[in-house]
Amino acid sequence: MDWQNLPGSNNVEDRRGGGGGGGRGGGVAIGGGAALIIALLGWFFGVDTSSVTGGGQTQTQTQTQSQAQTQSRAQGQTAPGGQATDQDGQFVSKILGSTEQVWSDIFQKNGRTYKDPRLVLYSGTTNSACGQADSAVGPFYCPSDEKVYLDTDFFGEMQQKLGGGGDFARAYVIAHEIGHHVQNLLGISDKVDRAQRSARSEAAANKFSVGLELQADCFAGVWGNRSKAQTNLSQQDVQTAINTATAIGDDALQKASGGYVVPDSFTHGSSAQRVSWFMKGFQSGDPAQCDTFNGAI
């Protein structure tokens, strides 16, 4: 994947080494597939729209980071204005810039205006409008401040714990979170939230969460399709994203954590579903093909 050819973004905010605590805000954090690494670490299983709220339960706090990890994260170089200049920061900037280009074009062709999100790079912990972000949660999107939060150390964890290495697999994680931003701009997230509140059971509410996550996977695929000419994607690149989507399916993670597969508890979708919807977006390049709710919202 030739990500160096992609346009950079001015919307990356580098807080690495800055730390910062903070109380819980009033928003709802929407987690991507990345958050599910927590299950393999024995922590809270995933992040969904019912679990990280202003009045909800307290987020699982991150375990104490080793001094070596903290020092490594703090070494990210930053240009004036908070722009990252190290390789991880530049990679994130390029992927974010590409998503801005793709979604701006899609919105414009449909008579809408795309509003760029900001992406916050942090180390260990930082504040968000949805509460305190910490590395145990994994990457997530906060609709209240329209920002994606990412601890880049997660990429190393993703490869070590999930076997999800490769640049396109990392890009898939970012594009998935941008998919949640698109849902927010289109009002889909609000519709899902109302549907969940009126659901008669936890299992029914979970189905809406699954639909939200699978649609973000599909939107990530749409981005992959529309940027592939610039990135010179190979089949091997695409396979890394498929491998990651497979590894972070709810069923795969429940099995890996030593438990039973309980479909009613799914909040992100099975491995097969995640791969299927990502590939549907990737093969079509059409967000209209990403109706994971079948008219239910």
Backbone as numpy.savetxt, mean C-alpha at the origin, in Angstrom:
# Nx Ny Nz CAx CAy CAz Cx Cy Cz
13.59 -4.11 -14.69 12.74 -2.91 -14.69 13.63 -1.67 -14.69
13.47 -0.84 -15.71 14.28 0.37 -15.81 13.56 1.56 -15.16
13.52 1.55 -13.84 12.78 2.60 -13.15 13.45 3.97 -13.26
14.74 3.99 -13.59 15.46 5.26 -13.71 14.88 6.14 -14.82
14.18 5.52 -15.78 13.61 6.27 -16.89 12.30 6.97 -16.54
11.77 6.70 -15.36 10.48 7.27 -14.97 10.64 8.71 -14.49
9.57 9.49 -14.58 9.63 10.87 -14.09 9.65 10.90 -12.57
10.45 11.75 -11.98 10.49 11.88 -10.53 9.33 12.71 -10.01
9.05 12.56 -8.72 7.98 13.33 -8.09 8.55 14.32 -7.09
7.89 15.46 -6.96 8.25 16.45 -5.94 7.43 16.27 -4.68
6.69 15.16 -4.60 5.75 14.96 -3.49 6.22 13.90 -2.50
7.54 13.66 -2.44 8.10 12.75 -1.44 8.61 13.58 -0.27
8.16 13.23 0.91 8.55 13.92 2.14 9.42 12.97 2.97
10.67 13.28 3.12 11.61 12.38 3.79 11.76 12.76 5.26
11.24 11.91 6.14 11.35 12.13 7.58 12.28 11.11 8.24
12.99 10.35 7.45 13.82 9.30 8.04 14.86 9.90 8.98
14.97 9.27 10.15 15.87 9.77 11.16 15.24 10.82 12.04
14.03 11.30 11.65 13.38 12.35 12.43 12.55 11.81 13.57
12.06 10.55 13.41 11.25 9.93 14.46 9.98 10.72 14.70
9.55 10.77 15.94 8.37 11.55 16.29 7.24 10.66 16.73
6.69 10.95 17.88 5.55 10.19 18.37 4.28 10.91 18.01
3.28 10.78 18.84 2.06 11.51 18.58 0.85 10.70 18.92
-0.24 11.42 19.19 -1.48 10.76 19.53 -2.23 10.32 18.29
-3.30 9.62 18.50 -4.09 9.10 17.40 -4.98 10.18 16.85
-5.02 10.26 15.52 -5.88 11.23 14.86 -7.26 10.65 14.65
-8.06 11.35 13.85 -9.44 10.95 13.67 -9.70 10.24 12.36
-8.69 9.94 11.59 -8.91 9.34 10.28 -8.89 7.83 10.32
-8.98 7.24 9.15 -8.96 5.79 9.01 -7.83 5.42 8.07
-6.88 4.65 8.55 -5.75 4.25 7.71 -6.13 3.03 6.89
-5.79 3.06 5.61 -6.09 1.95 4.72 -4.80 1.24 4.40
-4.69 0.00 4.83 -3.45 -0.73 4.67 -3.40 -1.47 3.36
-2.19 -1.65 2.83 -1.99 -2.44 1.63 -1.55 -3.84 1.97
-1.22 -4.61 0.95 -0.73 -5.97 1.17 0.50 -5.97 2.02
1.26 -4.88 1.99 2.49 -4.80 2.74 2.26 -4.99 4.23
1.13 -4.51 4.74 0.89 -4.58 6.17 0.81 -6.02 6.68
0.55 -6.96 5.79 0.31 -8.32 6.23 1.56 -9.07 6.66
2.70 -8.46 6.50 3.92 -9.09 7.02 3.85 -9.26 8.53
3.00 -8.46 9.17 2.83 -8.52 10.62 2.42 -9.92 11.06
1.61 -10.58 10.23 1.14 -11.92 10.61 2.31 -12.87 10.77
3.28 -12.77 9.89 4.43 -13.67 9.96 5.31 -13.34 11.14
5.21 -12.14 11.64 6.01 -11.75 12.79 5.26 -11.97 14.10
4.06 -12.49 14.01 3.29 -12.79 15.22 2.57 -11.59 15.78
2.45 -10.52 14.98 1.76 -9.32 15.45 0.36 -9.28 14.86
-0.27 -8.14 14.92 -1.65 -7.99 14.47 -1.77 -8.34 13.00
-2.80 -9.09 12.62 -2.95 -9.59 11.26 -3.59 -8.53 10.36
-2.71 -7.85 9.61 -3.19 -6.90 8.61 -3.70 -5.60 9.19
-4.06 -4.71 8.30 -4.66 -3.43 8.66 -5.84 -3.23 7.73
-7.06 -3.08 8.31 -8.19 -2.85 7.44 -8.94 -1.61 7.88
-10.01 -1.26 7.19 -10.68 0.00 7.45 -11.46 0.01 8.75
-11.56 -1.09 9.44 -12.26 -1.10 10.72 -11.32 -1.17 11.91
-10.03 -1.31 11.67 -9.13 -1.57 12.79 -8.25 -0.41 13.19
-8.04 0.57 12.29 -7.18 1.70 12.64 -8.02 2.96 12.54
-8.74 3.29 13.59 -9.63 4.45 13.59 -9.36 5.31 14.79
-9.90 6.53 14.73 -9.68 7.45 15.83 -10.25 6.94 17.12
-11.41 6.26 17.08 -12.01 5.79 18.32 -11.85 4.32 18.52
-11.06 3.68 17.68 -10.93 2.23 17.74 -9.85 1.77 18.67
-9.44 0.53 18.49 -8.46 -0.05 19.38 -7.08 0.53 19.11
-6.21 0.43 20.06 -4.86 0.96 19.92 -4.05 0.11 18.98
-3.28 0.75 18.11 -2.42 0.01 17.19 -1.39 -0.80 17.97
-1.06 -1.96 17.42 0.04 -2.72 17.99 1.31 -1.88 17.89
2.01 -1.75 18.97 3.24 -0.96 18.98 4.40 -1.78 18.47
5.29 -1.14 17.75 6.43 -1.84 17.19 7.36 -2.34 18.27
7.99 -3.47 18.02 9.00 -3.97 18.92 10.22 -3.07 18.85
11.02 -3.08 19.90 12.21 -2.22 19.93 13.10 -2.50 18.76
13.45 -1.44 18.00 14.32 -1.60 16.84 15.76 -1.73 17.32
16.52 -2.54 16.60 17.93 -2.66 16.95 18.65 -1.38 16.61
19.72 -1.10 17.33 20.48 0.12 17.10 21.02 0.16 15.68
21.40 -0.97 15.14 21.94 -1.00 13.78 20.88 -0.63 12.76
19.63 -1.12 12.94 18.56 -0.79 12.01 18.26 0.69 12.06
18.17 1.25 13.26 17.85 2.66 13.41 18.92 3.52 12.76
20.19 3.17 12.96 21.26 3.94 12.37 21.22 3.86 10.86
20.92 2.68 10.33 20.85 2.50 8.88 19.77 3.37 8.27
18.60 3.41 8.90 17.51 4.20 8.37 17.80 5.68 8.43
18.53 6.09 9.46 18.79 7.51 9.64 19.80 8.04 8.63
20.42 7.15 7.86 21.45 7.58 6.94 20.92 8.00 5.57
19.58 7.99 5.39 19.01 8.44 4.13 19.35 9.90 3.90
19.89 10.21 2.74 20.30 11.57 2.45 19.10 12.38 2.00
19.05 13.62 2.43 17.91 14.47 2.14 18.36 15.80 1.57
17.74 16.21 0.48 18.01 17.51 -0.12 17.13 18.56 0.55
17.38 19.85 0.32 16.52 20.90 0.88 15.07 20.67 0.51
14.16 20.93 1.47 12.74 20.72 1.23 12.28 19.32 1.54
13.14 18.47 2.08 12.73 17.13 2.48 12.75 16.11 1.38
13.36 16.42 0.24 13.42 15.47 -0.86 14.56 14.48 -0.66
14.27 13.19 -0.82 15.27 12.16 -0.63 16.20 12.09 -1.83
17.49 11.88 -1.57 18.47 11.76 -2.66 19.19 10.42 -2.66
18.96 9.56 -1.65 19.57 8.24 -1.65 18.82 7.33 -2.61
19.33 6.12 -2.84 18.75 5.24 -3.86 17.32 4.83 -3.53
17.05 4.46 -2.28 15.68 4.10 -1.92 14.73 5.27 -2.15
15.18 6.45 -1.73 14.34 7.64 -1.90 14.10 7.97 -3.36
15.12 7.82 -4.18 14.98 8.09 -5.61 14.05 7.08 -6.27
14.14 5.81 -5.85 13.25 4.78 -6.39 11.80 5.13 -6.08
11.54 5.47 -4.84 10.18 5.82 -4.44 9.69 7.04 -5.22
10.57 8.04 -5.38 10.20 9.25 -6.12 9.84 8.93 -7.56
10.61 8.05 -8.20 10.35 7.70 -9.59 9.03 6.94 -9.75
8.79 5.99 -8.86 7.54 5.22 -8.94 6.35 6.15 -8.67
6.46 6.99 -7.66 5.38 7.92 -7.35 5.14 8.86 -8.52
6.22 9.37 -9.12 6.07 10.26 -10.26 5.37 9.59 -11.42
5.65 8.33 -11.63 4.99 7.58 -12.71 3.50 7.41 -12.43
3.15 7.10 -11.18 1.73 6.97 -10.84 1.01 8.30 -11.03
1.67 9.39 -10.72 1.06 10.71 -10.92 0.77 10.94 -12.39
1.71 10.57 -13.24 1.56 10.74 -14.68 0.41 9.89 -15.21
0.39 8.62 -14.81 -0.62 7.68 -15.30 -2.01 8.09 -14.85
-2.18 8.36 -13.56 -3.52 8.65 -13.06 -4.00 10.04 -13.46
-3.09 10.99 -13.63 -3.50 12.30 -14.14 -4.08 12.17 -15.53
-3.44 11.33 -16.35 -3.93 11.11 -17.72 -5.28 10.41 -17.71
-5.45 9.39 -16.88 -6.72 8.67 -16.80 -7.84 9.60 -16.34
-7.57 10.38 -15.28 -8.60 11.28 -14.76 -8.97 12.33 -15.81
-7.96 12.90 -16.47 -8.22 13.94 -17.48 -9.10 13.42 -18.60
-8.83 12.20 -19.06 -9.61 11.63 -20.15 -11.04 11.32 -19.73
-11.29 11.31 -18.42 -12.65 11.07 -17.91 -13.26 12.33 -17.31
-12.69 13.48 -17.67 -13.26 14.76 -17.26 -13.05 15.09 -15.79
-12.04 14.52 -15.18 -11.74 14.76 -13.78 -10.34 15.32 -13.63
-10.05 15.83 -12.44 -8.71 16.33 -12.14 -8.10 15.49 -11.03
-6.94 14.93 -11.31 -6.25 14.10 -10.31 -5.48 14.99 -9.35
-5.61 14.72 -8.08 -4.88 15.45 -7.05 -3.74 14.57 -6.55
-2.51 15.02 -6.75 -1.36 14.21 -6.33 -1.35 14.01 -4.82
-1.09 12.79 -4.36 -0.88 12.55 -2.93 0.56 12.89 -2.57
0.88 12.89 -1.30 2.26 12.97 -0.85 2.64 11.61 -0.27
3.92 11.27 -0.38 4.41 10.02 0.18 5.47 10.34 1.22
5.26 9.87 2.43 6.14 10.14 3.55 7.05 8.95 3.79
8.35 9.17 3.70 9.34 8.17 4.10 9.70 8.43 5.55
9.68 7.39 6.36 10.00 7.59 7.78 10.77 6.40 8.30
11.34 6.55 9.47 12.08 5.46 10.11 11.53 5.24 11.51
11.02 4.05 11.73 10.54 3.68 13.06 9.15 4.14 13.36
8.95 5.45 13.49 7.64 5.99 13.84 7.53 7.43 13.39
6.31 7.84 13.08 6.04 9.24 12.72 4.57 9.51 12.92
4.17 10.77 12.80 2.78 11.16 12.95 2.06 11.14 11.61
0.78 10.77 11.64 -0.09 10.90 10.48 -1.44 11.40 10.98
-2.27 11.87 10.06 -3.61 12.32 10.44 -4.49 11.16 10.87
-4.04 9.94 10.61 -4.77 8.74 11.03 -4.18 8.16 12.31
-3.29 8.89 12.95 -2.67 8.40 14.17 -1.19 8.17 13.98
-0.58 7.52 14.93 0.84 7.26 14.87 1.15 6.13 13.90
2.05 6.41 12.97 2.51 5.38 12.04 3.76 4.74 12.60
3.83 3.42 12.59 5.06 2.77 12.98 5.36 1.61 12.05
6.59 1.17 12.09 7.07 0.20 11.11 6.37 -1.15 11.22
5.74 -1.44 12.36 5.04 -2.72 12.51 3.82 -2.80 11.62
3.27 -1.67 11.24 2.04 -1.65 10.46 2.31 -1.89 8.98
3.46 -1.49 8.50 3.73 -1.59 7.07 3.19 -0.38 6.34
3.41 -0.29 5.04 2.94 0.86 4.25 1.42 0.99 4.34
0.93 2.22 4.41 -0.51 2.44 4.41 -0.83 3.82 3.86
-2.09 4.00 3.48 -2.58 5.27 2.98 -3.53 5.87 4.01
-3.36 7.15 4.30 -4.24 7.86 5.22 -5.08 8.84 4.42
-6.39 8.61 4.29 -7.23 9.51 3.49 -7.40 10.88 4.12
-7.23 11.00 5.43 -7.44 12.28 6.09 -6.42 13.33 5.67
-5.18 12.91 5.43 -4.17 13.87 4.96 -3.70 13.55 3.53
-4.31 12.53 2.93 -4.01 12.12 1.55 -2.52 11.85 1.37
-1.97 11.07 2.30 -0.56 10.72 2.26 -0.37 9.21 2.39
0.64 8.70 1.69 1.08 7.32 1.86 2.28 7.34 2.81
2.30 6.41 3.76 3.39 6.33 4.74 4.17 5.04 4.51
5.49 5.17 4.41 6.33 4.04 4.06 7.66 4.09 4.79
7.94 3.05 5.55 9.27 2.84 6.12 10.00 1.94 5.14
11.03 2.48 4.46 11.68 1.73 3.38 12.39 0.46 3.88
12.61 0.33 5.18 13.15 -0.92 5.70 12.20 -2.08 5.41
10.92 -1.74 5.17 9.95 -2.78 4.86 10.36 -3.58 3.63
10.99 -2.93 2.66 11.37 -3.64 1.44 12.31 -4.80 1.75
13.24 -4.58 2.69 14.13 -5.66 3.10 13.37 -6.75 3.81
12.43 -6.38 4.67 11.61 -7.36 5.37 10.77 -8.16 4.38
10.24 -7.45 3.36 9.41 -8.11 2.37 10.17 -9.22 1.66
11.44 -8.96 1.35 12.25 -9.95 0.67 12.64 -11.09 1.60
13.03 -10.76 2.83 13.49 -11.77 3.77 12.37 -12.66 4.27
11.21 -12.05 4.58 10.12 -12.81 5.19 9.14 -13.40 4.18
8.96 -12.69 3.05 7.96 -13.11 2.08 8.53 -13.56 0.76
9.81 -13.35 0.54 10.40 -13.69 -0.75 9.92 -12.77 -1.84
9.48 -11.56 -1.45 8.92 -10.61 -2.41 9.93 -9.59 -2.87
11.08 -10.02 -3.34 12.10 -9.10 -3.78 11.89 -8.66 -5.22
12.70 -7.69 -5.64 12.63 -7.20 -7.02 12.00 -5.83 -7.08
12.49 -5.02 -8.01 12.02 -3.64 -8.12 10.53 -3.54 -8.45
10.04 -4.41 -9.34 8.63 -4.30 -9.70 7.73 -4.75 -8.56
8.19 -5.69 -7.76 7.42 -6.09 -6.57 7.31 -4.91 -5.60
8.42 -4.17 -5.43 8.39 -2.99 -4.57 7.48 -1.92 -5.16
7.56 -1.76 -6.47 6.71 -0.77 -7.13 5.24 -1.13 -6.98
4.94 -2.43 -7.02 3.56 -2.91 -6.85 3.01 -2.48 -5.49
3.84 -2.57 -4.45 3.41 -2.16 -3.11 3.04 -0.68 -3.10
3.89 0.16 -3.70 3.62 1.60 -3.74 2.37 1.88 -4.57
2.28 1.24 -5.74 1.14 1.47 -6.63 -0.17 1.02 -5.98
-0.12 -0.02 -5.16 -1.30 -0.47 -4.42 -1.79 0.62 -3.48
-0.86 1.25 -2.75 -1.26 2.31 -1.84 -1.80 3.52 -2.59
-1.22 3.83 -3.75 -1.75 4.91 -4.59 -3.15 4.54 -5.08
-3.39 3.25 -5.28 -4.72 2.80 -5.63 -5.74 3.20 -4.58
-5.35 3.15 -3.31 -6.25 3.60 -2.24 -6.51 5.10 -2.34
-5.50 5.86 -2.77 -5.70 7.30 -2.97 -6.71 7.54 -4.08
-6.61 6.79 -5.15 -7.57 6.91 -6.25 -8.97 6.60 -5.75
-9.11 5.55 -4.94 -10.42 5.22 -4.36 -10.96 6.36 -3.51
-10.08 7.01 -2.78 -10.49 8.13 -1.94 -10.99 9.29 -2.80
-10.26 9.61 -3.86 -10.65 10.72 -4.73 -11.98 10.45 -5.43
-12.23 9.19 -5.76 -13.46 8.82 -6.47 -14.65 8.59 -5.54
-14.42 8.68 -4.24 -15.51 8.48 -3.29 -15.81 7.02 -2.99
-14.99 6.12 -3.51 -15.22 4.69 -3.29 -14.99 4.32 -1.83
-13.93 4.88 -1.23 -13.61 4.56 0.16 -14.76 4.94 1.09
-15.38 6.09 0.85 -16.51 6.52 1.68 -17.70 5.58 1.53
-17.95 5.13 0.30 -19.05 4.20 0.08 -18.81 2.88 0.80
-17.56 2.42 0.75 -17.23 1.17 1.44 -17.39 1.33 2.94
-16.96 2.47 3.46 -17.08 2.72 4.89 -18.54 2.69 5.32
-19.42 3.31 4.55 -20.86 3.30 4.88 -21.43 1.88 4.78
-21.00 1.14 3.78 -21.48 -0.23 3.63 -21.03 -1.11 4.79
-19.81 -0.90 5.25 -19.31 -1.68 6.38 -20.08 -1.36 7.65
-20.40 -0.09 7.83 -21.13 0.31 9.04 -22.53 -0.29 9.10
-23.11 -0.50 7.94 -24.47 -1.06 7.90 -24.49 -2.58 7.77
-23.31 -3.19 7.66 -23.24 -4.64 7.52 -23.77 -5.33 8.78
-24.38 -6.47 8.60 -25.03 -7.14 9.72 -24.10 -8.08 10.49
-22.91 -8.30 9.95 -21.97 -9.19 10.62 -20.55 -8.77 10.28
-19.62 -9.24 11.07 -18.21 -8.96 10.81 -17.78 -9.57 9.49
-18.28 -10.77 9.20 -17.93 -11.43 7.94 -18.40 -10.62 6.75
-19.60 -10.04 6.86 -20.14 -9.22 5.76 -19.32 -7.95 5.60
-18.93 -7.35 6.72 -18.10 -6.14 6.66 -16.74 -6.44 6.05
-16.20 -7.61 6.38 -14.90 -8.00 5.83 -14.93 -8.12 4.31
-16.06 -8.53 3.76 -16.16 -8.68 2.31 -15.96 -7.33 1.61
-16.44 -6.26 2.23 -16.24 -4.94 1.64 -14.78 -4.54 1.73
-14.13 -4.89 2.82 -12.70 -4.62 2.95 -11.91 -5.37 1.89
-12.29 -6.63 1.65 -11.63 -7.42 0.62 -11.80 -6.75 -0.75
-13.01 -6.29 -1.03 -13.26 -5.62 -2.31 -12.40 -4.39 -2.48
-12.21 -3.63 -1.40 -11.39 -2.42 -1.45 -9.94 -2.76 -1.75
-9.42 -3.80 -1.09 -8.02 -4.18 -1.28 -7.78 -4.79 -2.67
-8.72 -5.61 -3.13 -8.55 -6.22 -4.44 -8.62 -5.16 -5.55
-9.46 -4.15 -5.35 -9.52 -3.09 -6.34 -8.22 -2.29 -6.36
-7.60 -2.07 -5.19 -6.30 -1.40 -5.15 -5.25 -2.24 -5.87
-5.34 -3.57 -5.76 -4.44 -4.45 -6.52 -4.66 -4.27 -8.02
-5.92 -4.20 -8.42 -6.26 -4.03 -9.83 -5.75 -2.68 -10.34
-5.93 -1.63 -9.54 -5.44 -0.31 -9.92 -3.91 -0.31 -10.04
-3.24 -1.07 -9.16 -1.79 -1.20 -9.27 -1.43 -1.85 -10.61
-2.21 -2.84 -11.03 -1.99 -3.47 -12.32 -2.20 -2.52 -13.48
-3.22 -1.66 -13.36 -3.47 -0.63 -14.38 -2.24 0.26 -14.55
-1.68 0.69 -13.41 -0.46 1.50 -13.49 0.66 0.72 -14.18
0.83 -0.55 -13.81 1.89 -1.36 -14.40 1.75 -1.45 -15.91
0.51 -1.61 -16.38 0.26 -1.70 -17.81 0.64 -0.40 -18.52
0.24 0.71 -17.96 0.41 2.00 -18.63 1.82 2.57 -18.50
2.62 1.98 -17.64 4.00 2.46 -17.49 5.02 1.50 -18.08
4.57 0.36 -18.60 5.51 -0.69 -18.99 6.39 -0.29 -20.17
5.91 0.61 -21.01 6.75 1.04 -22.13 7.97 1.81 -21.62
7.78 2.58 -20.55 8.89 3.36 -19.99 9.81 2.50 -19.14
9.25 1.49 -18.49 10.03 0.68 -17.56 10.67 -0.54 -18.21
10.27 -0.82 -19.45 10.85 -1.97 -20.16 10.70 -3.25 -19.34
9.50 -3.51 -18.89 9.23 -4.66 -18.03 9.47 -5.97 -18.75
10.03 -6.92 -18.03 10.20 -8.29 -18.53 9.17 -9.18 -17.85
9.01 -10.38 -18.38 8.11 -11.33 -17.74 8.59 -11.67 -16.34
9.89 -11.67 -16.14 10.44 -11.94 -14.82 10.05 -10.85 -13.83
10.04 -9.59 -14.29 9.60 -8.49 -13.44 8.15 -8.70 -12.99
7.30 -9.03 -13.96 5.89 -9.23 -13.65 5.73 -10.40 -12.69
6.55 -11.43 -12.84 6.45 -12.60 -11.97 6.77 -12.24 -10.52
7.68 -11.28 -10.31 7.99 -10.88 -8.93 6.76 -10.27 -8.25
5.98 -9.50 -9.01 4.76 -8.93 -8.45 3.73 -10.03 -8.18
3.64 -10.99 -9.09 2.72 -12.11 -8.89 3.13 -12.91 -7.65
4.43 -13.13 -7.50 4.92 -13.87 -6.32 4.56 -13.13 -5.03
4.70 -11.81 -5.05 4.37 -11.03 -3.86 2.88 -11.07 -3.57
2.06 -10.90 -4.61 0.61 -10.96 -4.42 0.19 -12.32 -3.88
0.85 -13.37 -4.33 0.57 -14.72 -3.84 0.94 -14.86 -2.37
2.10 -14.33 -2.02 2.61 -14.47 -0.65 1.78 -13.71 0.36
1.13 -12.62 -0.06 0.39 -11.79 0.90 -1.11 -12.02 0.84
-1.55 -13.09 0.20 -2.95 -13.46 0.29 -3.30 -13.87 1.71
-4.51 -13.59 2.12 -4.92 -13.91 3.50 -4.76 -15.40 3.81
-5.10 -16.25 2.84 -5.00 -17.69 3.09 -3.55 -18.11 3.25
-2.66 -17.56 2.41 -1.24 -17.92 2.51 -0.65 -17.48 3.84
-1.02 -16.29 4.29 -0.47 -15.79 5.54 -1.05 -16.51 6.76
-2.32 -16.88 6.67 -2.89 -17.65 7.78 -2.21 -19.01 7.89
-1.93 -19.63 6.75 -1.22 -20.91 6.78 0.20 -20.73 7.31
0.88 -19.67 6.84 2.27 -19.45 7.23 2.41 -19.15 8.72
1.37 -18.56 9.30 1.42 -18.23 10.72 1.04 -19.42 11.59
0.78 -20.57 10.97 0.49 -21.79 11.71 -0.97 -21.96 12.07
-1.82 -21.13 11.51 -3.24 -21.21 11.84 -4.04 -21.87 10.73
-5.37 -21.87 10.92 -6.28 -22.42 9.94 -6.71 -21.30 8.98
-7.11 -21.69 7.78 -7.63 -20.73 6.82 -9.10 -20.48 7.14
-9.43 -19.23 7.44 -10.80 -18.85 7.80 -11.26 -17.77 6.83
-11.93 -18.14 5.75 -12.31 -17.17 4.71 -13.13 -15.99 5.23
-14.00 -16.23 6.23 -14.82 -15.13 6.75 -13.99 -14.05 7.42
-12.75 -14.39 7.79 -11.90 -13.41 8.45 -11.01 -12.65 7.47
-11.08 -13.02 6.17 -10.24 -12.36 5.18 -10.58 -10.86 5.12
-9.55 -10.03 5.02 -9.74 -8.59 4.86 -9.05 -8.06 3.61
-8.20 -8.88 2.97 -7.47 -8.44 1.79 -7.67 -9.35 0.58
-8.18 -10.54 0.80 -8.41 -11.46 -0.30 -7.41 -12.61 -0.31
-7.80 -13.70 -0.96 -6.92 -14.87 -1.06 -5.79 -14.60 -2.04
-4.80 -15.46 -2.04 -3.70 -15.34 -2.99 -4.21 -15.35 -4.42
-5.11 -16.27 -4.72 -5.64 -16.39 -6.08 -6.39 -15.12 -6.48
-7.15 -14.57 -5.56 -7.89 -13.34 -5.85 -6.95 -12.17 -6.09
-5.92 -12.06 -5.28 -5.01 -10.93 -5.41 -4.25 -10.99 -6.73
-3.81 -12.17 -7.09 -3.11 -12.32 -8.37 -4.08 -12.04 -9.53
-5.29 -12.59 -9.44 -6.26 -12.45 -10.52 -6.60 -10.99 -10.78
-6.84 -10.22 -9.72 -7.24 -8.82 -9.92 -6.05 -7.96 -10.33
-4.87 -8.25 -9.81 -3.70 -7.51 -10.27 -3.50 -7.74 -11.76
-3.59 -8.99 -12.19 -3.37 -9.31 -13.60 -4.49 -8.76 -14.48
-5.70 -8.68 -13.95 -6.79 -8.09 -14.74 -6.49 -6.63 -15.04
-5.99 -5.90 -14.04 -5.61 -4.52 -14.26 -4.41 -4.41 -15.17
-3.45 -5.31 -14.99 -2.21 -5.25 -15.77 -2.46 -5.59 -17.24
-3.31 -6.55 -17.49 -3.57 -6.97 -18.87 -4.47 -5.99 -19.62
-5.40 -5.36 -18.90 -6.35 -4.46 -19.56 -5.89 -3.00 -19.58
-5.20 -2.57 -18.52 -4.83 -1.16 -18.40 -6.05 -0.27 -18.24
-7.18 -0.85 -17.88 -8.45 -0.12 -17.83 -9.04 -0.18 -16.43
-9.08 0.96 -15.71 -9.65 0.95 -14.36 -11.13 0.56 -14.32
-11.82 0.70 -15.45 -13.23 0.31 -15.49 -13.40 -1.19 -15.33
-12.32 -1.94 -15.55 -12.36 -3.39 -15.37 -12.14 -3.81 -13.92
-12.00 -2.83 -13.04 -11.63 -3.12 -11.64 -12.81 -3.03 -10.68
-14.01 -3.42 -11.12 -15.17 -3.42 -10.23 -15.17 -4.71 -9.40
-14.53 -4.63 -8.25 -14.45 -5.79 -7.36 -15.66 -5.92 -6.45
-16.60 -4.97 -6.55 -17.76 -4.96 -5.66 -19.02 -5.47 -6.34
-19.01 -5.56 -7.67 -20.16 -6.07 -8.43 -21.45 -5.32 -8.08
-21.33 -4.01 -7.96 -22.50 -3.19 -7.70 -22.98 -3.20 -6.26
-22.20 -3.74 -5.35 -22.63 -3.87 -3.95 -22.47 -2.58 -3.14
-21.81 -1.58 -3.70 -21.69 -0.30 -2.98 -22.30 0.82 -3.81
